[in-house]
Amino acid sequence: MITRYALIAALAAVLGLGAALWWQSGTVDRLRDDKARLTRSVTALEQSRAQARAAADVARAEAARQAAAAAEYEQVKDAFRKGDFDAPLPDDFRALLGRILHAQD
């Protein structure tokens, strides 16, 4: 009789262990899927960060260019205020004036 109960207990233990392993294999698969999704997300975020840094570099370069142009125009404006109308004009301003004056021809 005891052997029969021992056999049932052993069978229940084996079935329980099998169920636990089956359940864990599903958990491991979900964790692998989560890891793959998170890895893709990190890659996308790294690419976004690289693009943001490149955009910031471009913005800094443009700001420096604009600051240089503004300083150049301030010098021309100050020269005109002092009556020095022979002061050299910035190249892009001369080109703009040339287009305006020649558009009327």
LINVEN-V147417 format. One record per residue. N is the residue number from 1. RES is the residue in one small letter. SS is DSSP state (~ for helix, > for strand, _ for the rest). Layout:
[[N:RES:SS] [N:RES:SS]]
//
This chain:
[[1:m:_] [2:i:~] [3:t:~] [4:r:~] [5:y:~] [6:a:~] [7:l:~] [8:i:~] [9:a:~] [10:a:~] [11:l:~] [12:a:~] [13:a:~] [14:v:~] [15:l:~] [16:g:~] [17:l:~] [18:g:~] [19:a:~] [20:a:~] [21:l:~] [22:w:~] [23:w:~] [24:q:~] [25:s:~] [26:g:~] [27:t:~] [28:v:~] [29:d:~] [30:r:~] [31:l:~] [32:r:~] [33:d:~] [34:d:~] [35:k:~] [36:a:~] [37:r:~] [38:l:~] [39:t:~] [40:r:~] [41:s:~] [42:v:~] [43:t:~] [44:a:~] [45:l:~] [46:e:~] [47:q:~] [48:s:~] [49:r:~] [50:a:~] [51:q:~] [52:a:~] [53:r:~] [54:a:~] [55:a:~] [56:a:~] [57:d:~] [58:v:~] [59:a:~] [60:r:~] [61:a:~] [62:e:~] [63:a:~] [64:a:~] [65:r:~] [66:q:~] [67:a:~] [68:a:~] [69:a:~] [70:a:~] [71:a:~] [72:e:~] [73:y:~] [74:e:~] [75:q:~] [76:v:~] [77:k:~] [78:d:~] [79:a:~] [80:f:~] [81:r:~] [82:k:_] [83:g:_] [84:d:_] [85:f:_] [86:d:_] [87:a:_] [88:p:_] [89:l:_] [90:p:_] [91:d:~] [92:d:~] [93:f:~] [94:r:~] [95:a:~] [96:l:~] [97:l:~] [98:g:~] [99:r:~] [100:i:~] [101:l:~] [102:h:~] [103:a:~] [104:q:_] [105:d:_]]
//
